[in-house]
Amino acid sequence: MIYQQKGIMIRQTNYSESSRIITILNEEGVIVPLMARGFNKTKSPFIVLRQGFKEALFTYSRFKGMGTLNEVDVISQFKGINNDFDVFAYGSYIMEFVTRILSDEDVTPKNFELLMKCFRLLENKEENEKNAVTALAAIKLMPQYGIEINVDECALCGSKDYNTFSHYSFMYHSVICDYCANEETLARSVNIGNRSIYLAAYMKNVKLDLINSVKTSPENGRALLNFIEMIYDEYAGVYFKARKLVNDLQRRRRSDV
């Protein structure tokens, strides 16, 4: 059977001297392994897939198991991501957040939609803060990692005044307001700026299709992403390879200031 679907290549592996096995995430959220014959040849029609992220229309034949790639038509080249090493690192981080929870059993179009939304935000790097865009992806994926956070109200008094939120407690699994903060309640807590908590709550609750931009200062973006990384460390314990690269870039940028 012949299929024609939008998707993005999420991994590739050499199969022979001339061919590779590629894996795409299609628009339906399905992982599809494909044999790309002649991929490594100089005049291969699949040469557009060799480097960087590309949203494309994939035409392939498949009955059961692995399919065979027939044709690729690029929809989005994401030049703003692929031509900027810093932005590409954040794109890789977002890609890893998505691909780590993909499985053949749990199929959802939302993962592809989230990935494309975040890549389009990263692509417009003049309007969107890359740390905050990465945090958006991580926050939207939290339920699939088994993470649930309360950043909407104080665990102790129920206050919803973000101006008073300054700590996140790993004992109460929630934000703590300034009025309830004391030595006992702040055990196993971290000091988080209320701006980061507000942004985390907004990203958690807003529908993805309503997000057209992610504007904040680089400082607020970094603080938000650092907070979300602490949440993942505590509740998921997942190691992301791209995180080290992103953190190294952040440290280098601070040392250059």
Rosetta blueprint (number, residue, H / E / L):
1 M L
2 I E
3 Y E
4 Q E
5 Q E
6 K E
7 G E
8 I E
9 M E
10 I E
11 R E
12 Q E
13 T E
14 N E
15 Y L
16 S L
17 E L
18 S L
19 S L
20 R E
21 I E
22 I E
23 T E
24 I E
25 L E
26 N E
27 E L
28 E L
29 G L
30 V L
31 I E
32 V E
33 P E
34 L E
35 M E
36 A E
37 R L
38 G L
39 F L
40 N L
41 K L
42 T L
43 K L
44 S L
45 P L
46 F L
47 I H
48 V H
49 L H
50 R L
51 Q L
52 G L
53 F L
54 K L
55 E E
56 A E
57 L E
58 F E
59 T E
60 Y E
61 S E
62 R L
63 F L
64 K L
65 G L
66 M L
67 G E
68 T E
69 L E
70 N E
71 E E
72 V E
73 D E
74 V E
75 I E
76 S E
77 Q L
78 F L
79 K H
80 G H
81 I H
82 N H
83 N L
84 D L
85 F H
86 D H
87 V H
88 F H
89 A H
90 Y H
91 G H
92 S H
93 Y H
94 I H
95 M H
96 E H
97 F H
98 V H
99 T H
100 R L
101 I L
102 L L
103 S L
104 D L
105 E L
106 D L
107 V L
108 T L
109 P H
110 K H
111 N H
112 F H
113 E H
114 L H
115 L H
116 M H
117 K H
118 C H
119 F H
120 R H
121 L H
122 L H
123 E H
124 N L
125 K L
126 E L
127 E L
128 N L
129 E L
130 K H
131 N H
132 A H
133 V H
134 T H
135 A H
136 L H
137 A H
138 A H
139 I H
140 K H
141 L H
142 M H
143 P H
144 Q H
145 Y H
146 G L
147 I L
148 E L
149 I L
150 N E
151 V L
152 D L
153 E L
154 C L
155 A L
156 L L
157 C L
158 G L
159 S L
160 K L
161 D L
162 Y H
163 N H
164 T H
165 F E
166 S E
167 H E
168 Y E
169 S E
170 F L
171 M L
172 Y L
173 H L
174 S E
175 V E
176 I E
177 C E
178 D H
179 Y H
180 C H
181 A L
182 N L
183 E L
184 E L
185 T L
186 L L
187 A L
188 R L
189 S E
190 V E
191 N E
192 I L
193 G L
194 N H
195 R H
196 S H
197 I H
198 Y H
199 L H
200 A H
201 A H
202 Y H
203 M H
204 K H
205 N H
206 V L
207 K L
208 L H
209 D H
210 L H
211 I L
212 N L
213 S L
214 V L
215 K L
216 T L
217 S L
218 P H
219 E H
220 N H
221 G H
222 R H
223 A H
224 L H
225 L H
226 N H
227 F H
228 I H
229 E H
230 M H
231 I H
232 Y H
233 D H
234 E H
235 Y H
236 A L
237 G L
238 V L
239 Y L
240 F L
241 K H
242 A H
243 R H
244 K H
245 L H
246 V H
247 N H
248 D H
249 L H
250 Q H
251 R H
252 R H
253 R H
254 R H
255 S H
256 D H
257 V L
